[in-house]
């Protein structure tokens, strides 16, 4: 009898190329890189974290700069850059698997959008979880 085995892919940081830690935050599995403090959120998790749909944030697609090989932790496809209101650049899987946030970018995005559902509390919890001192 031949058995098929399932090969689980360990998510890898698109920036550092090291394994990501899976943290449970508000019943959401957040993939976290201890080295660069980046965060990967699978599709739909950003809205869950924010407590609802985010308002239109003026997303513009960009091209990935030459030499940048950030790959999706789910499918290894090169991530594409998106600009948010000309203030923030994020990396997104073109296949829709999720978003990569460099250190503090998730908090910046939540602060920009301020959706209903307590974005301020989420920002405070994220800062506490990742050991970031509050900005004064």
DSSP file (Angstrom, degrees, kcal/mol; ACC not computed):
  #  RESIDUE AA STRUCTURE BP1 BP2  ACC     N-H-->O    O-->H-N    N-H-->O    O-->H-N    TCO  KAPPA ALPHA  PHI   PSI    X-CA   Y-CA   Z-CA
    1    1 A X              0   0    0      0, 0.0     2,-0.5     0, 0.0     0, 0.0   0.000 360.0 360.0 360.0 129.5    0.0    0.0    0.0
    2    2 A X        -     0   0    0      2,-0.0     2,-0.5     0, 0.0     0, 0.0  -0.854 360.0-155.0-100.6 132.2    1.4    3.4   -1.0
    3    3 A X        -     0   0    0     -2,-0.5     2,-0.4     0, 0.0     0, 0.0  -0.888   9.5-137.1-109.1 135.3    0.5    6.4    1.2
    4    4 A X        -     0   0    0     -2,-0.5     2,-0.4     2,-0.0    -2,-0.0  -0.738  21.8-152.7 -85.1 135.6    0.4    9.9    0.1
    5    5 A X        -     0   0    0     -2,-0.4     2,-0.5     2,-0.0     0, 0.0  -0.855  10.9-128.2-110.8 148.1    2.0   12.3    2.5
    6    6 A X        -     0   0    0     -2,-0.4     2,-0.7     2,-0.0    -2,-0.0  -0.816  17.1-148.9 -93.3 127.4    1.2   15.9    2.9
    7    7 A X        -     0   0    0     -2,-0.5     2,-0.5     2,-0.0    -2,-0.0  -0.869  10.8-150.3 -99.1 114.0    4.2   18.2    2.8
    8    8 A X        -     0   0    0     -2,-0.7     2,-0.5     1,-0.0    -2,-0.0  -0.711   9.2-139.6 -86.3 129.0    3.6   21.3    5.0
    9    9 A X        -     0   0    0     -2,-0.5     2,-0.5    65,-0.1    -1,-0.0  -0.768  10.4-137.9 -89.7 126.3    5.4   24.3    3.8
   10   10 A X        -     0   0    0     -2,-0.5     2,-0.1     1,-0.1    -1,-0.0  -0.728  28.6-115.8 -81.1 124.2    6.9   26.4    6.6
   11   11 A X        -     0   0    0     -2,-0.5     9,-2.8     9,-0.1     2,-0.4  -0.371  32.3-153.9 -63.3 137.3    6.2   30.1    5.8
   12   12 A X  B     -A   19   0A   0      7,-0.2     7,-0.2    61,-0.2     2,-0.2  -0.902  22.8-102.8-116.9 140.9    9.4   32.0    5.2
   13   13 A X     >  -     0   0    0      5,-3.4     4,-1.9    -2,-0.4    58,-0.1  -0.411  22.8-144.4 -60.8 126.7   10.0   35.7    5.7
   14   14 A X  T  4 S+     0   0    0      1,-0.2    57,-0.2    -2,-0.2    -1,-0.2   0.737  98.4  38.4 -64.7 -21.1   10.0   37.5    2.3
   15   15 A X  T  4 S+     0   0    0     55,-0.1    -1,-0.2     3,-0.1    54,-0.1   0.866 128.6  25.0 -96.5 -45.1   12.7   39.9    3.6
   16   16 A X  T  4 S-     0   0    0      2,-0.2    -2,-0.2     3,-0.0     3,-0.1   0.610  89.3-132.1-101.4 -15.4   15.0   37.7    5.7
   17   17 A X     <  +     0   0    0     -4,-1.9     2,-0.3     1,-0.3    -3,-0.1   0.847  65.6 122.3  62.8  36.1   14.4   34.3    4.2
   18   18 A X  S    S-     0   0    0     -5,-0.1    -5,-3.4     1,-0.0    -1,-0.3  -0.859  72.5 -81.1-120.7 160.2   14.0   32.7    7.7
   19   19 A X  B     -A   12   0A   0     -2,-0.3     2,-0.3    -7,-0.2    -7,-0.2  -0.296  44.2-128.8 -61.9 141.7   11.1   30.8    9.1
   20   20 A X        -     0   0    0     -9,-2.8     2,-0.3    13,-0.1    13,-0.2  -0.680  14.4-127.7 -90.8 145.3    8.2   32.8   10.4
   21   21 A X  E     -B   32   0B   0     11,-3.2    11,-3.3    -2,-0.3     2,-0.7  -0.723  17.9-133.5 -87.3 141.6    6.7   32.3   13.8
   22   22 A X  E     -B   31   0B   0     -2,-0.3     2,-0.4     9,-0.2     9,-0.2  -0.882  27.3-176.2 -98.8 118.2    2.9   31.7   14.0
   23   23 A X  E     -B   30   0B   0      7,-3.2     7,-3.5    -2,-0.7     2,-0.7  -0.912  23.1-133.5-113.4 140.4    1.4   33.8   16.8
   24   24 A X  E     +B   29   0B   0     -2,-0.4     2,-0.5     5,-0.2     5,-0.2  -0.846  30.9 172.3 -93.1 119.4   -2.3   33.8   17.8
   25   25 A X  E >  S-B   28   0B   0      3,-3.0     3,-1.3    -2,-0.7    -2,-0.0  -0.967  71.4 -20.1-132.0 114.9   -3.6   37.3   18.1
   26   26 A X  T 3  S-     0   0    0     -2,-0.5    -1,-0.1     1,-0.3     3,-0.1   0.903 127.1 -53.6  52.8  45.0   -7.3   37.9   18.6
   27   27 A X  T 3  S+     0   0    0      1,-0.2     2,-0.4     0, 0.0    -1,-0.3   0.668 117.5 115.9  64.7  20.4   -8.0   34.4   17.3
   28   28 A X  E <   -B   25   0B   0     -3,-1.3    -3,-3.0    20,-0.0     2,-0.8  -0.970  68.3-128.2-119.0 133.6   -6.0   35.2   14.1
   29   29 A X  E     -B   24   0B   0     -2,-0.4     2,-0.5    -5,-0.2    13,-0.4  -0.728  29.0-168.6 -81.7 111.9   -2.8   33.4   13.1
   30   30 A X  E     -B   23   0B   0     -7,-3.5    -7,-3.2    -2,-0.8     2,-0.5  -0.890  15.0-141.1-103.3 126.8   -0.3   36.1   12.5
   31   31 A X  E     -BC  22  40B   0      9,-1.8     9,-2.8    -2,-0.5     2,-0.4  -0.798  27.9-172.4 -89.9 124.8    3.0   35.1   10.8
   32   32 A X  E     -BC  21  39B   0    -11,-3.3   -11,-3.2    -2,-0.5     2,-0.7  -0.948  23.0-145.4-128.2 135.9    5.8   37.0   12.4
   33   33 A X     >  -     0   0    0      5,-2.4     4,-1.8    -2,-0.4     5,-0.3  -0.892   6.3-163.4 -99.8 117.3    9.5   37.4   11.7
   34   34 A X  T  4 S+     0   0    0     -2,-0.7    -1,-0.1     1,-0.2   -14,-0.1   0.792  86.5  55.4 -68.5 -28.1   11.5   37.8   14.8
   35   35 A X  T  4 S+     0   0    0      1,-0.1    -1,-0.2    -3,-0.1    -2,-0.0   0.963 126.6  13.6 -72.6 -52.7   14.5   39.1   12.9
   36   36 A X  T  4 S-     0   0    0      2,-0.1    67,-0.5    66,-0.0    -2,-0.2   0.491  96.2-124.3-104.1  -4.7   13.0   42.1   11.0
   37   37 A X     <  +     0   0    0     -4,-1.8    67,-0.4     1,-0.2    -3,-0.2   0.721  57.4 153.6  66.0  24.0    9.7   42.3   13.0
   38   38 A X        -     0   0    0     -5,-0.3    -5,-2.4    65,-0.2     2,-0.4  -0.413  32.2-145.7 -79.3 160.7    7.7   41.9    9.8
   39   39 A X  E     -CD  32 101B   0     62,-2.9    62,-3.1    -7,-0.2     2,-0.5  -0.992   6.1-157.0-132.6 134.9    4.2   40.5    9.7
   40   40 A X  E     -CD  31 100B   0     -9,-2.8    -9,-1.8    -2,-0.4     2,-0.5  -0.953  10.6-170.0-108.4 127.9    2.4   38.4    7.1
   41   41 A X  E     - D   0  99B   0     58,-2.5    58,-2.4    -2,-0.5     3,-0.1  -0.980  18.2-133.5-117.0 126.1   -1.4   38.4    7.1
   42   42 A X  E >>  - D   0  98B   0     -2,-0.5     3,-2.2   -13,-0.4     4,-0.5  -0.270  49.7 -66.0 -67.6 162.5   -3.3   35.9    4.9
   43   43 A X  T 34 S+     0   0    0     54,-1.9    -1,-0.2     1,-0.3    55,-0.1  -0.241 124.6  14.7 -51.8 131.1   -6.2   37.2    2.8
   44   44 A X  T 3> S+     0   0    0     -3,-0.1     4,-1.6     1,-0.0    -1,-0.3   0.132  98.6  99.2  90.1 -19.4   -9.1   38.5    5.0
   45   45 A X  H <> S+     0   0    0     -3,-2.2     4,-2.7     1,-0.2     5,-0.2   0.828  75.8  58.9 -72.2 -30.4   -7.0   38.6    8.2
   46   46 A X  H  X S+     0   0    0     -4,-0.5     4,-2.4     2,-0.2    -1,-0.2   0.932 107.8  46.4 -61.9 -44.5   -6.4   42.4    7.9
   47   47 A X  H  >>S+     0   0    0      2,-0.2     5,-2.3     1,-0.2     4,-0.8   0.874 112.0  51.5 -65.4 -37.5  -10.2   43.0    8.0
   48   48 A X  H ><5S+     0   0    0     -4,-1.6     3,-0.7     2,-0.2    -2,-0.2   0.934 111.9  46.6 -62.9 -45.6  -10.6   40.6   10.9
   49   49 A X  H 3<5S+     0   0    0     -4,-2.7    -2,-0.2     1,-0.2    -1,-0.2   0.892 111.7  50.6 -62.7 -41.2   -7.9   42.4   12.8
   50   50 A X  H 3<5S-     0   0    0     -4,-2.4    -1,-0.2     2,-0.2    -2,-0.2   0.607 113.3-118.0 -75.2 -11.8   -9.4   45.8   12.0
   51   51 A X  T <<5S+     0   0    0     -4,-0.8     2,-0.3    -3,-0.7    -3,-0.2   0.697  81.2   0.9  82.9  18.8  -12.8   44.7   13.2
   52   52 A X  S   <S-     0   0    0     -5,-2.3    -2,-0.2    -6,-0.2    63,-0.1  -0.892 105.4 -34.2 154.5 178.5  -14.4   45.2    9.8
   53   53 A X        -     0   0    0     -2,-0.3     2,-0.2     1,-0.1    63,-0.2  -0.353  59.0-123.9 -65.4 141.4  -13.8   46.2    6.2
   54   54 A X        -     0   0    0      1,-0.1     3,-0.1    61,-0.1    -1,-0.1  -0.599  28.1-109.7 -82.1 145.6  -11.2   48.9    5.7
   55   55 A X        -     0   0    0     -2,-0.2     2,-0.2     1,-0.2    -1,-0.1  -0.264  54.1 -71.4 -66.6 163.6  -12.3   52.0    3.8
   56   56 A X        -     0   0    0      1,-0.2    -1,-0.2     2,-0.1     0, 0.0  -0.397  49.5-169.4 -58.2 121.8  -10.9   52.6    0.4
   57   57 A X        -     0   0    0     -2,-0.2    28,-0.8    -3,-0.1    -1,-0.2   0.097  42.4-106.5-106.1  22.3   -7.3   53.5    1.0
   58   58 A X        -     0   0    0     26,-0.2    27,-1.4     1,-0.2     2,-0.4   0.971  46.2-164.2  55.2  61.9   -6.3   54.6   -2.5
   59   59 A X  E     -E   84   0B   0     25,-0.2     2,-0.4    26,-0.1    25,-0.2  -0.661   9.1-173.8 -84.3 130.4   -4.3   51.6   -3.4
   60   60 A X  E     -E   83   0B   0     23,-2.2    23,-3.1    -2,-0.4     2,-0.2  -0.989  21.5-127.1-124.3 131.3   -2.0   51.9   -6.4
   61   61 A X  E     -E   82   0B   0     -2,-0.4     2,-0.3    21,-0.2    21,-0.2  -0.495  30.5-177.2 -74.3 145.0    0.0   49.0   -7.8
   62   62 A X        -     0   0    0     19,-3.1    19,-0.3    -2,-0.2     2,-0.3  -0.755  26.9-100.7-128.7 179.4    3.6   49.5   -8.3
   63   63 A X        -     0   0    0     -2,-0.3     2,-0.5    17,-0.1    17,-0.1  -0.748  36.6-107.9-102.0 154.0    6.5   47.5   -9.7
   64   64 A X        -     0   0    0     -2,-0.3     3,-0.1     1,-0.1    16,-0.1  -0.678  41.7-111.9 -79.7 127.8    8.9   45.6   -7.6
   65   65 A X    >   -     0   0    0     -2,-0.5     3,-1.9     1,-0.1    -1,-0.1  -0.239  42.3 -89.5 -58.4 147.2   12.3   47.4   -7.7
   66   66 A X  T 3  S+     0   0    0      1,-0.3    -1,-0.1     3,-0.0     3,-0.1  -0.276 113.6  23.4 -58.1 141.8   15.1   45.5   -9.5
   67   67 A X  T 3  S+     0   0    0      1,-0.3     2,-0.6    -3,-0.1    -1,-0.3   0.286  91.1 119.5  86.1 -11.3   17.0   43.1   -7.3
   68   68 A X    <   +     0   0    0     -3,-1.9    -1,-0.3     1,-0.1   -53,-0.0  -0.786  34.7 176.1 -89.8 121.0   14.2   42.8   -4.7
   69   69 A X        +     0   0    0     -2,-0.6     2,-0.3   -55,-0.1    -1,-0.1  -0.150  10.8 160.5-119.8  39.8   13.1   39.2   -4.5
   70   70 A X        -     0   0    0      9,-0.1     9,-2.9     8,-0.1     2,-0.3  -0.465  24.1-160.8 -63.7 124.8   10.5   39.2   -1.8
   71   71 A X  B     -H   78   0C   0     -2,-0.3     7,-0.2     7,-0.3     2,-0.1  -0.844  24.0-101.0-113.2 146.6    8.4   36.1   -2.3
   72   72 A X     >  -     0   0    0      5,-2.6     4,-2.2    -2,-0.3   -60,-0.1  -0.421  24.7-138.8 -61.0 130.3    5.0   35.2   -1.0
   73   73 A X  T  4 S+     0   0    0      1,-0.2   -61,-0.2     2,-0.2    -1,-0.2   0.664 101.0  45.8 -65.9 -14.5    5.3   32.9    2.1
   74   74 A X  T  4 S+     0   0    0      3,-0.1    -1,-0.2   -63,-0.1   -65,-0.1   0.825 133.0   6.9 -95.9 -37.5    2.4   30.8    0.7
   75   75 A X  T  4 S-     0   0    0      2,-0.2    -2,-0.2     0, 0.0     3,-0.1   0.417  87.0-121.7-131.2   0.8    3.2   30.3   -3.0
   76   76 A X     <  +     0   0    0     -4,-2.2     2,-0.3     1,-0.2    -3,-0.1   0.663  61.5 144.5  62.8  18.9    6.7   31.7   -3.6
   77   77 A X        -     0   0    0      1,-0.1    -5,-2.6    -6,-0.1    -1,-0.2  -0.686  62.5 -97.2 -81.5 139.9    5.5   34.1   -6.2
   78   78 A X  B     -H   71   0C   0     -2,-0.3    16,-0.5    -7,-0.2    -7,-0.3  -0.350  43.2-121.2 -57.6 133.1    7.3   37.5   -6.2
   79   79 A X        -     0   0    0     -9,-2.9     2,-0.3    14,-0.1    14,-0.2  -0.414  19.9-137.8 -74.1 151.2    5.3   40.1   -4.2
   80   80 A X  E     - F   0  92B   0     12,-3.1    12,-3.2    -2,-0.1     2,-0.3  -0.843  17.6-119.1-107.8 149.6    4.1   43.3   -5.9
   81   81 A X  E     - F   0  91B   0     -2,-0.3   -19,-3.1   -19,-0.3     2,-0.4  -0.647  25.1-169.8 -86.8 142.6    4.3   46.6   -4.2
   82   82 A X  E     -EF  61  90B   0      8,-2.6     8,-2.7    -2,-0.3     2,-0.4  -0.993  13.5-141.3-127.9 141.4    1.2   48.7   -3.6
   83   83 A X  E     -EF  60  89B   0    -23,-3.1   -23,-2.2    -2,-0.4     2,-0.6  -0.838   8.2-153.0-101.1 137.5    1.1   52.3   -2.4
   84   84 A X  E >> S-EF  59  88B   0      4,-3.2     3,-2.7    -2,-0.4     4,-1.4  -0.949  73.9 -33.7-113.6 112.9   -1.4   53.5    0.1
   85   85 A X  T 34 S-     0   0    0    -27,-1.4    -1,-0.1   -28,-0.8   -26,-0.1   0.797 104.9 -75.1  47.6  36.9   -2.3   57.2   -0.1
   86   86 A X  T 34 S+     0   0    0    -28,-0.3    -1,-0.3     2,-0.2     3,-0.1   0.675 127.5  85.0  53.2  19.0    1.3   58.0   -1.2
   87   87 A X  T <4 S+     0   0    0     -3,-2.7     2,-0.4     1,-0.3    -2,-0.2   0.602  86.6  34.7-119.1 -19.4    2.3   57.5    2.4
   88   88 A X  E  <  -F   84   0B   0     -4,-1.4    -4,-3.2     2,-0.0     2,-0.5  -0.999  57.8-155.7-145.0 135.6    2.9   53.7    2.8
   89   89 A X  E     +F   83   0B   0     -2,-0.4     2,-0.3    -6,-0.2    -6,-0.2  -0.966  19.9 178.8-115.0 124.3    4.2   51.0    0.5
   90   90 A X  E     -F   82   0B   0     -8,-2.7    -8,-2.6    -2,-0.5     2,-0.4  -0.763  26.1-122.8-117.2 164.3    3.2   47.4    1.2
   91   91 A X  E     -FG  81 100B   0      9,-1.6     9,-3.3    -2,-0.3     2,-0.4  -0.932  30.1-174.8-110.2 133.6    3.9   44.1   -0.5
   92   92 A X  E     -FG  80  99B   0    -12,-3.2   -12,-3.1    -2,-0.4     2,-0.5  -0.959  29.9-115.4-130.2 143.9    1.0   42.0   -1.7
   93   93 A X    >   -     0   0    0      5,-2.3     3,-1.9    -2,-0.4     5,-0.3  -0.661  20.5-144.8 -73.7 124.7    0.8   38.5   -3.3
   94   94 A X  T 3  S+     0   0    0    -16,-0.5    -1,-0.1    -2,-0.5   -15,-0.1   0.681 100.0  59.7 -66.6 -14.5   -0.5   39.0   -6.8
   95   95 A X  T 3  S-     0   0    0    -18,-0.1    -1,-0.3     3,-0.1    -2,-0.0   0.413 119.6-109.7 -91.0   0.5   -2.4   35.7   -6.4
   96   96 A X  S <  S+     0   0    0     -3,-1.9   -53,-0.2     2,-0.2    -2,-0.1   0.656  77.2 131.5  86.6  15.9   -4.3   37.1   -3.5
   97   97 A X  S    S-     0   0    0      1,-0.2   -54,-1.9   -55,-0.1     2,-0.3   0.762  70.9 -77.8 -75.9 -23.7   -2.8   35.1   -0.6
   98   98 A X  E     -D   42   0B   0    -56,-0.3    -5,-2.3    -5,-0.3     2,-0.3  -0.992  45.0 -69.4 160.0-166.6   -2.1   38.1    1.6
   99   99 A X  E     -DG  41  92B   0    -58,-2.4   -58,-2.5    -2,-0.3     2,-0.5  -0.949  25.3-143.1-128.3 143.5   -0.1   41.1    2.6
  100  100 A X  E     -DG  40  91B   0     -9,-3.3    -9,-1.6    -2,-0.3     2,-0.5  -0.922  15.1-165.8-106.0 132.0    3.4   41.6    4.0
  101  101 A X  E     -D   39   0B   0    -62,-3.1   -62,-2.9    -2,-0.5     3,-0.1  -0.973  12.1-142.7-117.6 119.8    4.0   44.4    6.5
  102  102 A X    >>  -     0   0    0     -2,-0.5     3,-2.3   -64,-0.2     4,-0.5  -0.258  59.5 -50.5 -66.5 169.7    7.5   45.6    7.4
  103  103 A X  T 34 S-     0   0    0    -67,-0.5    -1,-0.2     1,-0.3   -65,-0.2  -0.149 128.1  -1.8 -48.0 129.5    8.0   46.5   11.0
  104  104 A X  T 3> S+     0   0    0    -67,-0.4     4,-1.9    -3,-0.1    -1,-0.3   0.305  99.2 110.8  72.5  -5.4    5.4   49.0   12.2
  105  105 A X  H <> S+     0   0    0     -3,-2.3     4,-2.7     2,-0.2     5,-0.2   0.863  74.2  55.0 -68.6 -34.1    3.6   49.2    8.8
  106  106 A X  H  X S+     0   0    0     -4,-0.5     4,-2.5     1,-0.2    -1,-0.2   0.930 109.4  47.0 -63.6 -43.5    0.5   47.4   10.1
  107  107 A X  H  > S+     0   0    0      1,-0.2     4,-2.3     2,-0.2    -1,-0.2   0.893 111.6  51.9 -63.9 -38.8    0.1   49.8   12.9
  108  108 A X  H  X S+     0   0    0     -4,-1.9     4,-2.0     2,-0.2    -2,-0.2   0.919 110.4  48.1 -62.8 -43.8    0.6   52.7   10.4
  109  109 A X  H  X S+     0   0    0     -4,-2.7     4,-2.1     2,-0.2     5,-0.2   0.927 112.1  48.4 -63.6 -45.0   -2.1   51.3    8.1
  110  110 A X  H  X S+     0   0    0     -4,-2.5     4,-2.6     1,-0.2     5,-0.3   0.890 111.0  51.2 -63.3 -38.5   -4.5   50.9   10.9
  111  111 A X  H  < S+     0   0    0     -4,-2.3    -1,-0.2     1,-0.2    -2,-0.2   0.862 110.6  49.8 -66.0 -35.1   -3.8   54.4   12.2
  112  112 A X  H  < S+     0   0    0     -4,-2.0    -2,-0.2    -5,-0.2    -1,-0.2   0.870 118.3  37.4 -69.3 -37.3   -4.5   55.8    8.6
  113  113 A X  H  < S-     0   0    0     -4,-2.1    -2,-0.2    -5,-0.1    -3,-0.2   0.846  76.6-170.1 -87.7 -35.1   -7.8   54.0    8.2
  114  114 A X     <  -     0   0    0     -4,-2.6    -3,-0.1    -5,-0.2     3,-0.1   0.892  19.5-171.6  42.6  53.6   -9.2   54.2   11.7
  115  115 A X     >  -     0   0    0     -5,-0.3     4,-0.9     1,-0.1     3,-0.5  -0.279  32.6 -89.9 -69.4 160.4  -12.1   51.8   10.9
  116  116 A X  T  4 S+     0   0    0    -63,-0.2    -1,-0.1     1,-0.2    -2,-0.0  -0.409 103.3  69.5 -62.4 145.7  -14.9   51.2   13.3
  117  117 A X  T  4 S-     0   0    0     -3,-0.1    -1,-0.2    -2,-0.1    -2,-0.1   0.491 118.8 -68.5 118.9   6.8  -14.0   48.4   15.7
  118  118 A X  T  >  +     0   0    0     -3,-0.5     4,-1.9     3,-0.1     3,-0.3   0.940  58.5 171.0  85.7  49.3  -11.3   49.9   17.8
  119  119 A X  H  X S+     0   0    0     -4,-0.9     4,-2.7     1,-0.2     5,-0.2   0.870  80.0  58.6 -58.6 -36.9   -8.2   50.3   15.6
  120  120 A X  H  > S+     0   0    0      1,-0.2     4,-2.3     2,-0.2    -1,-0.2   0.900 106.1  47.2 -60.4 -41.8   -6.5   52.2   18.4
  121  121 A X  H  > S+     0   0    0     -3,-0.3     4,-2.5     2,-0.2    -1,-0.2   0.892 111.4  51.0 -66.7 -39.4   -6.8   49.2   20.8
  122  122 A X  H  X S+     0   0    0     -4,-1.9     4,-2.8     2,-0.2    -2,-0.2   0.922 109.9  50.4 -62.9 -43.8   -5.5   46.8   18.1
  123  123 A X  H  X S+     0   0    0     -4,-2.7     4,-2.7     1,-0.2    -2,-0.2   0.931 111.3  48.5 -59.5 -46.1   -2.5   49.1   17.5
  124  124 A X  H  X S+     0   0    0     -4,-2.3     4,-2.2     1,-0.2    -2,-0.2   0.910 112.4  48.3 -60.7 -43.2   -1.8   49.2   21.2
  125  125 A X  H  X S+     0   0    0     -4,-2.5     4,-2.8     2,-0.2    -2,-0.2   0.907 112.2  49.0 -65.0 -42.1   -2.1   45.4   21.5
  126  126 A X  H  X S+     0   0    0     -4,-2.8     4,-2.5     2,-0.2    -2,-0.2   0.927 110.8  50.1 -63.4 -44.6    0.2   44.9   18.5
  127  127 A X  H  <>S+     0   0    0     -4,-2.7     5,-3.5    -5,-0.2     4,-0.3   0.908 113.6  46.0 -60.0 -41.5    2.8   47.3   19.9
  128  128 A X  H ><5S+     0   0    0     -4,-2.2     3,-1.0     3,-0.2    -2,-0.2   0.928 111.9  51.1 -66.0 -45.4    2.7   45.5   23.2
  129  129 A X  H 3<5S+     0   0    0     -4,-2.8    -2,-0.2     1,-0.3    -1,-0.2   0.885 117.5  38.5 -59.3 -41.4    2.9   42.0   21.6
  130  130 A X  T 3<5S-     0   0    0     -4,-2.5    -1,-0.3    -5,-0.2    -2,-0.2   0.297 114.3-112.6 -98.2   9.5    5.9   43.0   19.5
  131  131 A X  T < 5 +     0   0    0     -3,-1.0     2,-0.5    -4,-0.3    -3,-0.2   0.855  60.6 154.7  68.4  36.9    7.6   45.1   22.2
  132  132 A X      < -     0   0    0     -5,-3.5    -1,-0.2    -6,-0.2     2,-0.1  -0.865  42.1-127.7-101.8 126.6    7.2   48.5   20.6
  133  133 A X        -     0   0    0     -2,-0.5    -5,-0.0     1,-0.1    -6,-0.0  -0.473  33.5-102.1 -70.1 140.4    7.2   51.5   22.8
  134  134 A X        -     0   0    0     -2,-0.1     2,-0.3     1,-0.1    -1,-0.1  -0.327  36.8-114.1 -61.9 144.1    4.2   53.8   22.3
  135  135 A X              0   0    0      1,-0.1    -1,-0.1    -3,-0.1    -3,-0.0  -0.634 360.0 360.0 -81.3 135.2    5.0   57.0   20.3
  136  136 A X              0   0    0     -2,-0.3    -1,-0.1     0, 0.0    -2,-0.0   0.403 360.0 360.0-111.1 360.0    4.6   60.2   22.3
